Amino acid sequence: MTGLVAGSDGRLRCGWTQMSGSPDYERYHDEEWGRPVTGEHALFERISLEAFQSGLSWITILRKREAFRAAFDGFDPAKVAAYGEDDVARLMTDAGIVRNLAKIKATIANARAVLELPEGETLVSLLAAHAPAEPRVPAGLHDVPATTAESAALAKALKARGFRFVGPTTAYAMMQAVGVVNDHVAGCWIRGDG
């Protein structure tokens, strides 16, 4: 199995885009997934959303993304880091997001961890430091790992800096989402050979 499917426009895409039957997956695949993301706000949003996705389908998070942005002040780390118990209570009653106390508290802790990174260190630099030395091209979905040595090292580095809900699987999903790794399968039009 190559892991390719023809999309609504006939172009070949990674097979996971058809898992939910939603055009949202196809749009996310084409416009965002695996494309380089830089900037602390954007990366803080991605790490937060990946943590909320843990144990859930990505389509759930994707459909709630705008509500998450509204609830978490656009994922501005300085604003989220200042959240207190009233904000936690507000978020726990917000039906537009995933109401998981541990994940909400982790997002607040992670915002504080972003602000407390050592001088000269950023999420951008941490991700870059854990990028694989050699790019690879998965032949199919079966060749796309859930974790790698690099994602395990990134998770360890993030945890050492006070981040929560950032295990190797979540770290790898973030690496995929922000283009640190390119896991579009061979033949996918995004790779330029499909």
C-alpha positions as MATLAB code, in Angstrom:
seq = 'MTGLVAGSDGRLRCGWTQMSGSPDYERYHDEEWGRPVTGEHALFERISLEAFQSGLSWITILRKREAFRAAFDGFDPAKVAAYGEDDVARLMTDAGIVRNLAKIKATIANARAVLELPEGETLVSLLAAHAPAEPRVPAGLHDVPATTAESAALAKALKARGFRFVGPTTAYAMMQAVGVVNDHVAGCWIRGDG';
ca = [
       0.000    0.000    0.000;
       1.475    3.328   -1.017;
      -0.664    5.436    1.278;
      -1.813    7.686   -1.578;
      -5.353    8.728   -2.431;
      -6.726   10.958   -5.135;
      -8.135   14.142   -3.672;
     -11.146   16.168   -4.745;
      -9.047   17.702   -7.534;
      -7.573   14.385   -8.685;
      -4.100   15.050   -7.260;
      -2.465   12.299   -5.231;
      -2.203   12.980   -1.511;
      -1.154   11.210    1.670;
      -3.834    8.633    2.506;
      -4.637   10.048    5.933;
      -6.412   12.979    4.251;
      -9.401   10.700    3.567;
      -9.592    9.172    7.050;
     -12.417   11.415    8.258;
     -14.074   12.013    4.914;
     -13.714   15.724    5.653;
     -12.404   18.320    3.212;
     -10.781   19.954    6.269;
      -8.098   17.258    6.262;
      -7.351   17.777    2.590;
      -7.083   21.546    3.072;
      -4.851   21.132    6.152;
      -2.635   18.675    4.266;
      -2.303   20.960    1.249;
      -1.864   24.294    3.017;
      -0.187   23.596    6.355;
       1.012   20.135    7.301;
       4.740   19.761    6.784;
       5.223   23.378    5.748;
       7.805   25.410    7.684;
       6.441   27.364   10.635;
       8.518   29.864   12.540;
       7.862   32.305   15.325;
       7.145   31.647   18.971;
       3.406   32.400   18.774;
       2.860   30.016   15.867;
       4.967   27.262   17.418;
       3.333   27.704   20.829;
      -0.050   27.278   19.138;
       1.101   24.097   17.386;
       2.606   22.537   20.514;
      -0.570   23.393   22.423;
      -2.883   21.928   19.798;
      -0.765   18.786   19.501;
      -1.018   18.322   23.280;
      -4.797   18.754   23.156;
      -4.925   16.207   20.318;
      -3.252   13.538   22.446;
      -5.679   10.612   22.579;
      -8.095   12.226   20.129;
      -8.472   12.481   16.382;
      -6.708   15.448   14.784;
      -9.929   16.371   12.970;
     -11.502   17.122   16.369;
      -8.792   19.687   17.099;
      -8.777   21.062   13.573;
     -12.509   21.764   13.732;
     -12.133   23.489   17.102;
      -9.031   25.460   16.164;
     -10.693   28.880   15.922;
     -12.411   28.323   19.263;
      -9.048   27.373   20.781;
      -7.503   30.551   19.385;
     -10.279   32.671   20.866;
     -10.171   30.869   24.221;
      -6.368   31.110   24.542;
      -5.898   34.729   23.403;
      -4.471   33.756   20.029;
      -1.913   31.555   21.799;
       0.079   34.601   22.863;
       2.496   33.021   25.370;
       2.676   36.161   27.529;
      -1.112   36.352   27.865;
      -1.578   32.626   28.483;
       1.277   32.563   31.022;
      -0.635   35.127   33.102;
      -3.736   32.913   33.360;
      -4.969   32.098   36.840;
      -7.633   29.894   38.371;
     -10.457   32.087   36.992;
      -9.121   31.472   33.490;
      -8.878   27.739   34.122;
     -12.513   27.746   35.295;
     -13.525   29.761   32.207;
     -11.741   27.326   29.893;
     -13.328   24.313   31.602;
     -16.773   25.695   30.726;
     -15.909   26.543   27.103;
     -17.743   23.970   24.971;
     -15.838   25.166   21.888;
     -12.589   23.553   23.039;
     -11.515   20.231   24.506;
     -12.236   20.634   28.213;
      -9.470   18.589   29.778;
      -8.096   20.048   33.004;
      -4.646   18.471   32.668;
      -4.253   19.738   29.090;
      -5.482   23.234   29.975;
      -3.055   23.467   32.880;
      -0.261   22.085   30.678;
      -0.929   24.797   28.078;
      -0.613   27.488   30.753;
       2.556   25.870   32.135;
       3.961   25.617   28.605;
       3.330   29.319   27.995;
       5.319   30.063   31.135;
       8.046   27.682   29.968;
       8.262   29.541   26.629;
       8.815   32.807   28.498;
      11.399   31.200   30.794;
      13.570   29.694   28.063;
      17.238   30.554   28.614;
      18.621   33.643   26.905;
      19.090   32.999   23.206;
      16.959   29.847   23.180;
      13.543   29.674   21.483;
      11.085   27.049   20.358;
      12.426   27.683   16.873;
      15.984   26.911   17.955;
      14.945   23.857   19.985;
      13.126   22.378   17.025;
      15.991   23.143   14.667;
      18.450   21.510   17.054;
      16.424   18.278   16.926;
      15.818   18.105   13.193;
      16.966   14.843   11.614;
      20.375   15.012    9.951;
      19.145   13.255    6.818;
      15.765   13.819    5.195;
      13.839   10.715    4.252;
      10.955   10.020    1.929;
       8.391    7.581    3.309;
       7.343    5.090    0.631;
       3.909    4.804    2.230;
       1.994    5.453    5.414;
       3.541    2.319    6.937;
       6.933    4.080    6.739;
       5.818    7.093    8.776;
       6.895    6.560   12.386;
       4.989    7.676   15.481;
       8.253    8.613   17.210;
      11.921    8.927   16.343;
      15.146    9.287   18.278;
      14.998   13.005   17.463;
      11.449   13.389   18.785;
      12.397   11.545   21.974;
      15.356   13.900   22.428;
      13.145   16.935   21.721;
      10.548   15.741   24.246;
      13.286   15.271   26.844;
      14.686   18.751   26.140;
      11.233   20.343   26.375;
      10.414   18.538   29.620;
      13.742   19.634   31.087;
      12.641   23.214   30.408;
       9.304   22.791   32.173;
       7.032   21.824   29.282;
       4.226   19.326   29.866;
       2.246   16.964   27.618;
       5.198   16.775   25.249;
       6.097   13.110   24.987;
       7.957   11.693   21.976;
       4.746   11.097   19.986;
       3.438   14.632   20.553;
       6.896   16.037   19.799;
       7.041   14.084   16.539;
       3.548   15.190   15.519;
       4.662   18.774   16.051;
       7.854   18.179   14.050;
       5.699   16.878   11.185;
       3.147   19.679   11.443;
       5.706   22.503   11.339;
       7.947   21.103    8.621;
      10.915   19.993   10.718;
      10.370   16.642    9.016;
       8.629   16.078    5.699;
       6.504   12.960    6.005;
       4.488   13.473    2.839;
       4.729   10.043    1.231;
       6.437    9.398   -2.091;
       4.113   10.392   -4.905;
       2.215   13.002   -2.892;
       1.826   16.147   -4.983;
       3.232   18.264   -2.138;
       6.603   16.556   -2.573;
       6.597   17.733   -6.185;
       6.654   14.248   -7.640;
       2.940   13.459   -7.602;
];
